[in-house]
C-alpha cells in the first residue's frame, strides 16, 4: 500500500470521527466531491499538518465544490 493510500485512509477515519459519520457516509461524500483525488494530489502538503487542519481543509474543499 502506498503512503498516499495509507494517508487517505487516515483522512477518512479522522473525518468520520470529527463529523460523527459512518464510513459509508464519508465515502459517499468524498466520492461525490472527488476528495480522494484531492487528498492524494496534495499529500505532500497535507501530511505535515494536524488532524483539525485536515478536517477543516476537506470541509473548505467540499464547500467550494458545492457552490
C-alpha positions in Angstrom: 0.0 0.0 0.0 1.4 3.4 -0.9 2.0 6.2 1.6 -0.7 8.2 -0.2 -3.3 5.5 0.2 -2.4 5.0 3.8 -2.8 8.7 4.4 -6.1 8.8 2.6 -7.4 6.1 4.9 -6.2 8.1 7.9 -8.0 11.2 6.5 -11.2 9.2 6.1 -11.0 8.0 9.7 -10.3 11.4 11.2 -13.1 13.0 9.1 -15.5 10.2 10.1 -14.7 10.7 13.8 -14.8 14.5 13.6 -18.2 14.6 11.9 -19.7 11.6 13.7 -20.4 9.9 10.3 -20.3 6.3 9.3 -17.5 5.2 6.9 -20.2 4.7 4.2 -21.4 8.3 4.6 -17.9 9.7 4.4 -17.1 7.7 1.3 -20.3 8.8 -0.4 -19.5 12.4 0.4 -15.8 12.1 -0.6 -16.7 10.3 -3.8 -19.3 12.9 -4.7 -16.8 15.8 -4.4 -13.6 13.8 -5.5 -11.9 14.3 -2.2 -9.7 11.2 -2.5 -8.1 12.6 -5.6 -7.6 15.9 -3.8 -6.0 14.3 -0.8 -3.6 12.2 -2.9 -2.7 15.2 -5.1 -1.9 17.4 -2.1 -0.4 14.6 0.1 3.0 16.3 0.4 1.4 19.4 2.0 -1.4 17.8 3.9 0.5 15.0 5.6 2.6 17.6 7.5 -0.5 19.2 9.2 -2.6 18.2 12.1 -6.0 16.5 12.2 -8.0 19.6 12.8 -6.4 21.3 9.8 -7.0 18.3 7.6 -10.7 18.2 8.5 -11.1 21.9 8.0 -9.3 21.8 4.7 -11.5 19.0 3.4 -14.6 21.0 4.6 -13.3 24.0 2.6 -12.7 21.9 -0.5 -16.2 20.3 -0.3 -17.8 23.8 0.2 -16.0 25.2 -2.8 -17.4 22.4 -5.0 -20.9 22.8 -3.7 -21.2 26.4 -4.9 
